[in-house]
Structure formats: C-alpha cells, structure tokens
Amino acid sequence: MFRKFVMSAAIAAAATLAVQPAAIAGKANDELVWSTNREAAVADPYYNNTRELVIIGNTVWDGLLFRDLKSGEFVPLLATSYKWVDNVTIDFELRDDVVFHDGSKFGPEDVVYTVKHTSKEENGVLTFKNVSWMKDAEKTGPNSVRIYLHEPFPAALAYFAQAVFIMPEGHYDSAPDGADGKKDFAAVKPVGTGPYKITNVVPGEKIEMVRNENYFKNGPKGTAEIGKLTFRTIKEMNTQIAELLTGGVDWIWDVPKDQAEKLAGRGGTTVTNAKTMRVSYIAFDVDGDSGDKKFMDKKVRMAVAHAINRKSIVENLVGSASEVINAACHPDQFGCATDVKNWEYDPAKAKALLKEAGFPDGFETEIYAYRQREFTEAVIGDLANVGIKANLKFMQYRALRDLVWKGVTPMNHMTWGSNSIPDASAITSHFFSGGRDDPAKDPKVIEALKVADGSVDQAERKAKYKEALDIITEELYWLPMFTYAKYYAYGEDVDFTPTPDEIPRFYTAKWK
C-alpha cells in the first residue's frame, strides 16, 4: 500500500535513507510488520530480556494466568482455576485443550519442567528475579499442578501472568554447548502455545511469525485475525518512518515527538501518544567500581540531580502522557511511594555543590545510554551548563547491560519496563536487593525490600517499600527521571489500540 504525501524536508530525507523493503507489508499480504531499532538475536523470553522479547513472549507463549487490563484482575489462561493452599503453595487446574506449536499436548508436566528449569540460578535466566521466588512444582493430577514458593510472595500472580511462560517438557534438554562450555539454552528452537508461532529467526534482523491455527478457543487472548506477523530491526528512525510511509512496515513506536507531530499532521498514518509502565533513570557508580571515584561523593550526585531539567525533557521531548517521577518505581505499581524527596531543578545549587565537592570548574566523565539518544543528549546539555562534560557512550542494550553488570559505567541513563508487572517488586526489588544491577547494595534497603516482597500484609508491604524508596532517593543511588510515553505510528489500514502496560497486543490487531 503505497501512500503519496507532499513531504517536509525531514520526511523526504528519511525517504532517501530507506532501503528497499524485502516485500511490501500490509493488508494485501495479510502481514503486519512492526519494527524497532533494537536487535533480537535470541527468540526466547527467558534468555533475552529486551522489550521486544517481552512483546514476542506474550505473543508466542502463554502463562498460567492473564492480566485483564480493564479490571486489573488476574484470570486463568493456560489454567482454568487457581487456589492458594497457604502462603507458599498454589494449586492450578489446567486446560486440557491446548497444544504446543510442535503438536505436542500441553499438560502439568510442562509446567513442572518450566518451573524447575527457570528457577535454578545456574540455568541463567537473564531476569532471574522474575522466577527466583519459585521453589518447586509437582504434578497433582492429569490436569493439575502444585507450585511451591520459597517464601510468601504476594506478587506471584502478576508474574505467572506476565513473566512465567510455559515451555514444553524437555524443551531445553537439546541445548548445544556454547563457547564457554555451558549449555546455550537461547539456541533452542522456540516452541510455545500462543496465538502466533515463530517460523523463522534471522538474528539481529527479523523474527517471522504466523497465526497459530490450533490456538485454543474461548481464552482471554481471543483469536488472532492477522495471518502473519513479522518483527524487523531497523536501527535508524528516519528509515523506519520512510518505510512506514512507503509500505515496508506497518507499525513503529518510540517516534521522536517532533517527527510524530509532523506525521500526525499529514494524514494517512495514525499517531498516538500513550503512557507505558516504563521509567527512565540515571544510575551512579556509588562504590567506584568503574575507576571514576567522583560519584562516590553524594554532593556530586546531588549536583547532577539539580542540574537536570526533567520537566523540560518531559514537556519538549517525551510527550503529554509522560510525567516526572521522584521514586525508583512507576506510580501505577503497587507499593510505589511517590511522596519521597524531590531533587528539583536548580543549576545554581548544582554549581555550588560541585564547588563544595572540590570541582569548582566542573569535571569530565562518561555517560552510557542505549535508548532515545535525544533524551540523553538533553541531559548532557543540562550537565554542560553547570560545568560537567559528559561524553556519551551510546550502544545496544545487551552490550550496555553487560558493562553495567561488570561495573564499568560511572553513570548510565537507562530504562526499565518491569516486564509490565504492576508491583514495585518488579523494579525496586530488582535493582536494589543486592543483585548485579544494584549500584549500592545498601543493607538497610535490602532488608526492607526482603520484608516488602514477602509480606502478606498489604500495609506492611507499602511501609517497607516506602522505607527502601526513601533511602534510595535520599542517597541518590538513582535519579528517577520520568515515566515513558511512547509515540506510536501505524498504517491507516491497521486497527490497533495501545495499552498502558507497553505490551502491544498484536494478536488483537486487525485490518480495517
């Protein structure tokens, strides 16, 4: 579907950058092509924790439960019912009409296998916090299973709905050995039960999917209408826009505000700004692992916090659905205490703090980032205004994640989408419970979060998250920046509705 426009210079420039698409996407071919700038070298939601695999995970695989976005309730998906036996034991009754994409029948053995494999730390699930709370599972009947938790974990239902995807029994047993001599579980051919099945993976380029014609009926995900779904990596936004205009892709997001507004004014493309559960943050090397000792001084961290005009970034770059945040969590998550210290924009105070810290003329450092370069460039501009020269190291997420784990980065500007789980355990506890993403490993924070994550008393959970968030904010282990709002742009033939959890439900999309 070719569209004619009298394009502005910016859009015309984008068109000249476009490569010839391999095929025209769209309604005529019953193929919805969606694109982002990030590579998907691995098509497995346990061994690739990018947002792209969260989306594909929910498209190709199913969990035991499903979160109804209208009611906020967790309803059965692969399960037909569930019951808490006690604070650490849950019984599930399972559907008996589900088959995997390889034709094998789904049953309790698959749930037991998935729990046992993913909950073992040596098996290397990337976001281990998503599964570490599970202790074991056992088959209790022909269509029933019991799952044991290490300790009470009230957020378990949310994880069963959005982070624990069921794999067939023995799925990872055929994994080849990797270069390090360990099993490369990510190399196993993807097999799920979801509305779409993966037919082809070209690492770093595309993942092709087709509708699962054997998907079970009367489930909360419904029945997919579009026949083919393809994810493509297109690294340049200008090229994404050009291909959207010429029919090479049907759906993109993370469109910069100025370009989204130009697209919206031209017709032929639907443009929407919608909230997400993703947050932006700046993390500091508070223990000096990177060799840059400056951020061990709280006054330096305070100077950075006062130097950055977060409100301006939200208003001028992110979009109307975004908001500035002060706590290390998303305001929509249970336990996210928003009444914490606000490090207000005050360049004069920032300069005074730098002087007190021994840097009257500022200093030079590095800032690492991977997403929305223009957001980080705005941060760099604000820092330059108070004398901090921050040299940008911009890279792909997986490469930056590994550097963060190694303690290489003095300051990193990153984001976290919490796997769209509406509970502070999915972000605050992930980053501050002493794991490899924790920049501080503060024992008081770790202890408070341990209680918050495990208590069945809702009031106590809130109080302990508040205790932890107050310390994180006061000590400036992080500078929370803002909630993400995304500009979506998609073809006029696409009937699509954005959702606030940042998981596009492509299985509910259809052609107009």
JOWONOR-V956038 format. One record per backbone hydrogen bond with DSSP energy under -1.0 kcal/mol. NH is the residue of the N-H (numbers start at 0). CO is the residue of the C=O. If there is no record, write none. Layout:
# JOWONOR-V956038
nh=(NH:NH)
co=(CO:CO)
This chain:
# JOWONOR-V956038
nh=(6:11:12:13:14:15:16:24:25:30:31:33:34:35:53:54:55:56:57:59:60:64:65:67:71:74:76:77:78:79:80:82:84:85:88:89:90:91:92:93:94:99:100:102:105:109:111:112:113:114:115:116:117:118:119:122:123:125:127:129:130:131:133:134:135:137:139:140:143:144:145:146:147:148:149:155:158:159:160:161:162:163:165:170:172:174:177:180:183:184:186:187:193:195:196:198:199:201:204:205:206:207:208:209:210:211:212:214:221:227:228:229:230:231:232:233:239:240:241:242:243:244:245:247:248:249:250:251:254:259:260:261:262:263:264:265:269:271:273:275:278:279:280:281:282:283:284:285:290:295:296:300:301:302:303:304:305:306:307:309:312:313:314:315:316:317:318:321:324:328:332:333:335:336:339:343:345:349:350:351:352:353:354:355:356:357:358:361:364:366:367:368:374:375:376:377:378:379:380:381:382:383:384:385:386:387:388:390:392:394:399:400:401:402:403:404:405:406:407:411:412:413:415:419:420:422:423:425:426:427:428:430:431:437:445:446:447:448:449:450:451:452:453:454:460:461:462:463:464:465:466:467:468:469:470:471:472:473:474:476:478:480:482:483:485:487:488:489:490:491:493:494:501:505:507:509:511)
co=(4:7:8:9:10:11:12:246:30:25:227:229:250:231:49:50:51:52:53:55:56:159:74:72:67:65:63:62:63:92:92:90:88:88:85:146:82:144:80:142:77:103:191:99:97:106:107:108:109:110:111:112:113:114:116:119:120:45:125:126:127:127:130:147:147:145:143:143:140:91:137:89:135:87:132:152:154:155:156:157:158:158:61:167:169:171:181:177:175:182:183:184:59:58:209:207:207:205:201:201:230:199:228:196:226:194:210:211:218:29:208:31:206:33:204:35:235:236:237:238:239:240:241:242:242:32:32:488:486:255:256:257:258:259:260:262:489:487:485:483:415:481:413:478:411:476:409:283:287:292:293:296:297:298:299:300:301:302:303:307:308:309:310:311:312:312:313:318:480:326:329:421:332:334:337:341:305:345:346:347:348:349:350:351:352:354:353:358:388:390:410:392:371:371:372:373:374:375:376:377:378:379:380:382:383:382:362:364:366:368:395:396:397:398:399:400:401:403:402:282:367:280:278:416:417:420:333:422:423:423:423:426:427:434:441:442:443:444:445:446:447:448:449:450:456:457:458:459:460:461:462:463:464:465:466:467:468:469:470:471:281:279:322:277:273:271:251:269:249:267:490:509:498:503:504:494:492)
